[in-house]
Amino acid sequence: MTKPDRLPAANAPTAQASRFYAVAPDPNSVPVSRADHDRMANAVRALAMDAVEKAKSGHPGLPMGAADIATVLFTRFLKFDPADPAWPDRDRFVLSAGHGSMLLYALLHLLGYERMTIEEIKRFRQFGSITPGHPEHGHTPGVETTTGPLGQGLANAVGMAIAERHLAASFGGDIVDHSTFVLVSDGDLMEGISQEAIALAGHLQLKKLIVLYDDNGISIDGPTSLSDGVDQIKRFESAGWTAARIDGHDPVAIADAIEAAKRSDRPSLIACRTTIGFGAPNKGGTEKSHGSPLGPEEIAAARHKLGWSAPPFEIPGDIRERWRAAGERNKPARLAWEKRLAALAADKRVEFERRLRGEFGGSLDDGLARTVNDLKQKLAQEPKEIATRAASELALDALTAALPEMVGGSADLTGSNNTRAKGMKVLKAPDYSGTFIHFGVREHGMAAAMNGMALHGGVIPYSGTFLVFSDYCRPAIRLAALMGQRVIHVMTHDSIGLGEDGPTHQPVEHLAALRAIPNLKVFRPCDAVETVECWQLALLSKAGPSVLALTRQNTPQLRHGFDARNRCATGAYELIAADGGPALVSLFASGSEVALAAEARKKLAARNTPARVVSVPCFELLFALPDSERAAVIGTAQVNVAVEAGIRQGWDAIIGSGGTFVGMSGFGASAPYKDLYRHFGLTAEKVAEAALARLGK
Ligand SMILES: Cc1ncc(C[n+]2csc(CCOP(=O)(O)OP(=O)(O)O)c2C)c(N)n1
């Protein structure tokens, strides 16, 4: 099946060359003639062709094909100021098709982003440049999110649009009123995550979200008809969007469609029919222009066809000026916004600024510490034998009350993940002031939307699902780690301890797999006190994501008395010292297995074998300690034993390759959890026996 209703592919901008480019109602927009528009778009095309050619790698096709769309958007609609790339009320632009990065770099250069010099464009894809192969947030001013893995950017944009609506509801439209634009390619829309993102955005009626679809009908293998026949218009419409199909090389049609989308009361799709590699006479319109340099001959021919005579990396003065004027056109809007912010009631302004900084500064800093302290005091007075997921709920009841920027949710497991704290209102259309999101059964979309929320700023997103489904979120968790974003994933049912649901639901390799992601903290607290402490650490981890792996089953409280220190902060610590002499055995464990290690210690004591118990709630924090401190925590006992209801991978760094591991080596089974622990040898007896065997006792 081929795509229905295709507009004919445009090959050259001659058809409308004489038509004037209508002036948009935006008083700050820069009116240009069609001829000027074409030259401005051609500047983007030329920079993309030349940079890819110089780098000898990259993707010229998308920037050349989408140049008209981007020119209209950036010169007439997008609200931004290169002088302040972090202006909180800027419109967000996400290039979901990150392989087309030269589109974004060319725009940032032409619009006057200070650091995006022509030298950086010439150093496209080179070490140390701010023009990496795919856009990287935090690396390049003006890049809102890291894209490349297709589909992620679209879901990030949904999160940004959610954050915008929520903050507008909380602080008012005078201060928060911006749109989120996202440019997607065929590949973005083929990825499964796009369906989750589209459905969620439609359901939440995110009217300020506008998707520009670079509908060029080409992907790497060739025409998309090789593998796809979806009618995207119907697809989006059925999810509650408005959708239009236009000629993506007609600036008037593009502008009209964006204007209509801005008036829509729903999220909007604009499917822009384009020609990949527009202007390249032989490779344009084919996959040959997708992902490799066009070559000198084709570039010369494209220059001729486009009427672009400037040498490589040179932009004619008048075109540069027009682009700069477009870059400067929102300065008055930004200054007016700053005045409005300054005129806000002082407490509201201070709170808004605090939230955007993402800090618990001022009184709320004390609030976080005080909340954690109060919780720990209560637990010291009245110890609780509860599941750590329930302990997390207790923590959330207090934390969400103290920190209104926490926006929680669950992928349809709210009652199981315990992520909806007392008093949390649901965030929904048209009242977005709530702080709890029903993400639906959409783990991947949820995790990527959370990234977008964190990137937007002003909110701290946390979510809920089962630990086993971390696999469904993994690409987004990885990007959160790469971008250094504070998103917090509550992942419950963290082992065979979930019991009867069986091996499909029992994570075995997941802790190890998550611990393999750089810059991700995986917390597995052993009791209610550690759960509170791990929440505190996750909230304070401003530069990276966290996973809280929590039990379904009850665990006894092992931390007694009140200790003001956050003992989990070192990643591991001696929970119970050895009795009756220096430890012969160190028992290391995480989560629910710490209680088991404590039992094993008693059994060893009865056999005159002093053993210490080290709780290990977070590998990453332990490994970040200076060598001497880490060595002190690990200790020098003759025998090291680790206990975790997961696979061994990773534990050798603590117990050594000669250490003994008591855990899982295959999948679990469906049965009451106590039977499973017995069956798989996860018992205090087995742990004690293993230690004694190593001691030759
Ligand atoms: C998740 C993911 N899978 C695969 C790729 C590799 N890849 C990059 S672009 C692309 C498809 C290109 O087609 P399209 O999205 O239509 O982009 P265009 O050819 O129009 O530039 C693929 C498969 C990727 N970047 N991300």
The ligand as a MOL file (V3000), in Angstrom:
LIG
                    3D

  0  0  0     0  0            999 V3000
M  V30 BEGIN CTAB
M  V30 COUNTS 26 27 0 0 0
M  V30 BEGIN ATOM
M  V30 1 C 15.9500 4.0260 17.1330 0
M  V30 2 C 16.7610 4.2310 15.8820 0
M  V30 3 N 16.8550 3.2330 14.9870 0
M  V30 4 C 17.6070 3.3760 13.8840 0
M  V30 5 C 18.3020 4.5250 13.6690 0
M  V30 6 C 19.2210 4.6630 12.4490 0
M  V30 7 N 18.5880 5.5800 11.4810 0 CHG=1
M  V30 8 C 18.9480 6.8590 11.3890 0
M  V30 9 S 17.9920 7.7350 10.3350 0
M  V30 10 C 17.0760 6.3630 9.9640 0
M  V30 11 C 15.8900 6.4210 9.0450 0
M  V30 12 C 15.9690 7.4770 8.0680 0
M  V30 13 O 14.7450 7.7460 7.5050 0
M  V30 14 P 13.9350 9.0270 7.9110 0
M  V30 15 O 13.6060 8.9760 9.3470 0
M  V30 16 O 12.8150 9.1380 6.9750 0
M  V30 17 O 14.9550 10.2090 7.7010 0
M  V30 18 P 15.3790 10.8810 6.3160 0
M  V30 19 O 15.8320 9.7680 5.4250 0
M  V30 20 O 14.1850 11.5470 5.8040 0
M  V30 21 O 16.4880 11.7930 6.6780 0
M  V30 22 C 17.5410 5.2680 10.6580 0
M  V30 23 C 16.9780 3.8990 10.5280 0
M  V30 24 C 18.1800 5.5460 14.6330 0
M  V30 25 N 18.8260 6.6980 14.5060 0
M  V30 26 N 17.3870 5.3790 15.7020 0
M  V30 END ATOM
M  V30 BEGIN BOND
M  V30 1 1 1 2
M  V30 2 1 2 3
M  V30 3 2 2 26
M  V30 4 2 3 4
M  V30 5 1 4 5
M  V30 6 1 5 6
M  V30 7 2 5 24
M  V30 8 1 6 7
M  V30 9 2 7 8
M  V30 10 1 7 22
M  V30 11 1 8 9
M  V30 12 1 9 10
M  V30 13 1 10 11
M  V30 14 2 10 22
M  V30 15 1 11 12
M  V30 16 1 12 13
M  V30 17 1 13 14
M  V30 18 2 14 15
M  V30 19 1 14 16
M  V30 20 1 14 17
M  V30 21 1 17 18
M  V30 22 2 18 19
M  V30 23 1 18 20
M  V30 24 1 18 21
M  V30 25 1 22 23
M  V30 26 1 24 25
M  V30 27 1 24 26
M  V30 END BOND
M  V30 END CTAB
M  END
